[in-house]
């Protein structure tokens, strides 16, 4: 969420045929900011995290699902991914 174009971001582990699990990044862009690509966001992350931790799967959401106490509800995100409800871009 440190990127200036992001309002919210959450990363969850999703199944991967080759590695078992890989990260899926769910992002919410701030209104009125310059458009940024998933490749640019991945490059931004590459400056601070290991290459094997970089997400290949990305999805843009209007908001990240939250629990009743306001925390990101990663169970809902994983469920939406498993049900095919998210429009995922793979880099």
N, C-alpha and C positions, 0 to 999 in steps of 0.2 A: 504494500500500500504506500510505499515511499515515493513512487513515481507521481509527479505532479498532475498527470492526467487522470489518476484513479481516485475514485471516491471510496470504493471498497474492493477488497480482493480476498479470496479464500482459496486454499489449495487442499485437495483431498486425494487420497490414493484410490486409483481405479484399477481394475484387472487389466493385465497386459499379457498377451500370448507368449512373448519372448522372455520377459523379466518377472512375470508373476504380478507385480504391481508397478505402476508409474504414476507420477503426479498429473492431476488435471487442475488447471488454473481457471477459476471463475472470477471475472472482473466486472466492475461497474465503473463506467467512465463518468467523470464530472461533466455536467452540462457546460457548454461554452468554452471547452478547452480544445486545443488543436488536436485533430485526429492523430492517433498513434496506432501502429500495427502491432500484431502479436509478435512479429519478428523483432520490432524495436523493444517491446517489453521484455522479451527473452534476452536480448542483448543487454538491457539494463540490469537484469538479474544476474547475468553472467559475470558482471563486475564484482559480485559479492558472494556468490554461492558456487559450489562445485558443479562441473559440467553434467555429471550423472544425476544431479538433483533438478536440473532445468526441465520444466514441463514441455512436452510436445503437444499436449492436448489443451485447447483453450476454448472458453465459452464466454460470451458477453451476456450479462443478465441485467434486468432493470434494478434489481436489488438482490443481495445475498440473503437466502432464507435465514430466519432467526428463531431462536427458542423463545419461550415465554419471558425469559429474563434478559433478552437482547443479545445473546451470544450467537455466533454463526452456527447454524444447524447443519453440520457436515453430514449427518445421517440422511437428511433430506436431499442434499446435493448428490451423494452417492446413489441414492434411490432413483433420483431423476435421471442420472447417467445410465444406470442399469436398465431402466425402463425405456431408454431411447428418447426421452423427452427433451433432451438438450441438443442444440445445434452446435456440435463440436467441430472445431477446426484443428486438424493435425498438421503440425509443421514437420 
